Amino acid sequence: MKKLRITPLNITSALLLTWLLWQIVIDKISTGTIGWIFLLLLVLVVADQFFRLMLRRLKRVWIAEGFFVVLVALAIWILKVW
């Protein structure tokens, strides 16, 4: 059995999924938004696997994935404001 490595993308995916489930429970989210969030989750999982294959050392993965999360959050914020 492989060791489970917790990375920034794993944490982000877990928080996003938790937020999505909470929004479904309190019925404040539309069906179209759910699809976009699942697409974002898929991108996060693929990016996590890509970073794990490209960068084998855990410290580098944390730095690269942390930068990726900040970059994506900044891009989403810019697109939302624009």
C-alpha positions in Angstrom: 0.0 0.0 0.0 1.3 3.4 -1.0 1.8 6.2 1.5 -0.9 8.9 1.4 0.7 12.3 0.7 -1.3 15.3 1.7 -0.7 18.2 -0.7 -2.2 21.6 -1.3 -4.2 20.3 -4.2 -5.6 17.5 -2.0 -6.6 20.1 0.7 -8.1 22.4 -1.9 -10.1 19.5 -3.5 -11.4 18.4 0.0 -12.4 22.0 0.9 -14.1 22.5 -2.5 -16.0 19.2 -2.2 -17.1 20.0 1.4 -18.3 23.5 0.3 -20.2 21.9 -2.7 -21.9 19.4 -0.4 -22.8 22.1 2.1 -24.3 24.2 -0.6 -26.4 21.3 -1.9 -27.6 20.5 1.6 -28.8 24.1 2.2 -30.1 24.3 -1.4 -28.3 27.4 -2.5 -26.6 26.2 -5.6 -27.7 25.7 -9.2 -27.2 22.6 -11.4 -24.9 24.5 -13.8 -22.6 25.6 -11.0 -22.4 22.0 -9.8 -21.1 20.9 -13.2 -18.4 23.6 -13.2 -17.3 22.7 -9.7 -17.0 19.0 -10.7 -14.9 20.1 -13.7 -12.7 22.2 -11.4 -12.3 19.1 -9.1 -11.3 17.0 -12.1 -8.7 19.6 -13.1 -7.3 19.6 -9.6 -7.0 15.8 -9.5 -5.3 15.7 -12.8 -2.9 18.6 -11.8 -2.1 16.8 -8.6 -1.1 13.6 -10.4 0.9 15.6 -13.0 2.8 17.4 -10.2 3.4 14.1 -8.4 4.9 12.5 -11.5 7.0 15.5 -12.5 8.3 16.4 -9.0 9.1 13.4 -6.9 10.3 15.2 -3.7 7.5 16.1 -1.3 8.9 19.6 -0.6 9.0 20.6 -4.2 5.5 19.3 -4.7 4.2 21.5 -1.9 5.9 24.6 -3.3 4.7 23.9 -6.9 1.2 23.0 -5.9 0.9 25.9 -3.5 1.9 28.2 -6.3 -0.5 26.6 -8.7 -3.4 27.0 -6.2 -2.6 30.7 -5.7 -2.3 31.2 -9.4 -5.7 29.5 -10.1 -7.4 31.4 -7.3 -6.0 34.7 -8.7 -7.1 33.8 -12.2 -10.6 33.0 -11.1 -10.8 36.3 -9.1 -9.6 38.3 -12.1 -12.1 36.6 -14.4 -14.9 37.2 -11.9 -14.1 40.9 -11.5 -13.6 41.4 -15.2 
